[in-house]
Amino acid sequence: MTSPVTLPLWLFVLIVLFAAFTFASHFLFPSVRWFLRRRLERAVARLNTRLKRPIQPFKLARRTDTVRRLMYDPQVAQAIHEHARENKIRVDVAAEKAERYAREIVPGFSAFTYFSFGTRAARWLSQSLYRVRLTNPNDDALEKVPDDSTVIFVMNHRSNMDYVLVTWIVAERSTLAYAVGEWARVWPLRSLVRAMGGYFIRRRHNNPLYRKVLARYVQIATDEGVTQAVFPEGGLSRTGGLGQPKLGLISYILDGFTPGESRDVVFVPVALNYDRVMEDRNLIEAQKGGTAGFNFTLTPIFRYLRRQIWHRITGKFHRYGYAAVSFGEPLSLTDFLATKRPDQPAALGDALMDSIASVTPVVPVPLVAHALRDGAVTAEALDAAIATRIARAEQKGVGIHLARDDLQYTVEAGLRALEERGFIDRDEDPNAITITERGAPVVDYYAASVAHLLDAERLEDAAE
């Protein structure tokens, strides 16, 4: 028993490594994880004292626990059995498919990533690219939203910058959980989106089992008070104007809501507008070609960053103009459902889009583009057309927010932005303004973002 044993060196090293790994996995790693988790919990507790809407425990739960909760949900279990029966497969095979869907959907929120990196990066990027303006903060109305309700920000979708801009703007209020399309399921965005609390949704190639898993996740998160951000239009606007609401996520929320029993849901309309949408020409081409959208790759982003870094080095960089955000009147789901309607989801979608439309910010390029679209061909005619639009809109109760509260500066800023991109030509002598051939669809695109506020016919219809 005490005699020495001779081992080859490679075997001795292997045994030592195995012992070290066993010690680390059974003793060291759990202790380190416990220590870090305790520090994180204390940090989140301090953070919640500063947030107007604290981070809900559901959002801080481990991802595996949330996946397990979904799998044991009675409605998901029933959907698994129905899927197995309809597709003539074993129940365990259907359950494995449901679990893959759950792991695909459920985020892995990290408060550290969100506040230490995400919101700071969002602020830096927003202010680097745009002059950001909060044109209608509506603080009084937002302060009156009950603390025990679930807040869902509903927004028009102009650009992928919407995610960045609103994340920063509401960072003092709460964290946001976005529903993100399949375009972001590329490395390294996939892990970052999950750490920021975003959950992926399939707009295509889904089935009733997938939709049930997604619906139950949305309903559970809503019932647990998780603050969310939803784009009712579903995808980016390819025309520049507001689109029709798509009722997928809104229908899930309604299906899981019982007035008087469920936690109240308060929808907060958010409207965004830009002097320059980075994807504008791609969206216009997609609309012209009748395609559903365009494929997302990281190559254009890297190319764009390289160009902007070079412009900064050479002193040629300047921002893209104004980006504006405006908040509308909160809408309580309990109050909304108190009035019976034939189609509640459609009525709710229309009400939310109307609220977004009513507070859409007017920034220089869309304002100028709207007047150019309607035939203003000289500087004098443009000034008169814009003054008429502002007076007509204000008479009907539509708020117009001028850059620096200066009409002339607003007009010049809009013209300069279009001219620098080659969309208009200006002749200084007769003060003539000509829309170039390549600029015509772009002018229409930006004009469409404020057409519902500035078109004379629409204002007259609204007044009636």
Salt bridges, closest charged atoms under 4 A:
GLU41 OE2 - ARG37 NE 3.67
ASP65 OD2 - ARG62 NE 3.22
ASP65 OD1 - ARG68 NH1 3.15
ASP73 OD1 - ARG216 NH2 2.90
ASP92 OD1 - ARG90 NE 2.95
GLU99 OE2 - ARG103 NH2 3.08
GLU104 OE2 - ARG185 NH1 3.52
GLU104 OE2 - ARG202 NE 2.82
ASP139 OD1 - ARG173 NH2 3.22
GLU143 OE2 - LYS52 NZ 3.17
ASP162 OD2 - HIS157 ND1 2.87
GLU224 OE2 - ARG69 NH2 3.05
ASP280 OD2 - ARG421 NH1 2.73
GLU285 OE2 - LYS288 NZ 3.59
ASP374 OD1 - ARG373 NE 2.99
ASP374 OD2 - ARG389 NH2 2.59
GLU412 OE2 - ARG426 NH2 3.18
GLU419 OE1 - ARG426 NH2 2.93
GLU420 OE1 - HIS318 NE2 3.36
ASP455 OD1 - HIS370 NE2 2.55
ASP455 OD1 - ARG373 NH2 2.95
ASP455 OD2 - ARG458 NE 3.48
